[in-house]
Amino acid sequence: MKQLVEAIAKALVDIPEEVSVYEIESQQSVVIELSVAKQDLGKIIGRKGQNVQAVRTILNAASGKSKKRIILELIE
């Protein structure tokens, strides 16, 4: 999941070197923390949150087999 979020984020931003992804796993969930450059935060969120919601939908679809809840958090 970490590589998936990192690949999507690097494709969306202007400064891909500033993208960092951390994964925190527990028994029932996985928290993925995404950090990007300050000027690229709007590109990740998208208009009315459409981009970040689309990434969350992809993560939920990809996590079907693992039966763990995936939580994507944006770190400023």
Number of C-alpha atoms within 10 A of each C-alpha: 15 15 9 12 21 17 13 12 25 17 11 15 19 14 14 16 10 13 17 17 18 14 13 10 13 9 7 10 14 17 16 19 17 20 20 24 17 10 10 18 16 15 16 23 16 14 10 8 12 12 17 20 15 13 18 17 13 14 19 15 11 13 15 11 7 10 10 15 17 22 15 18 15 14 13 9
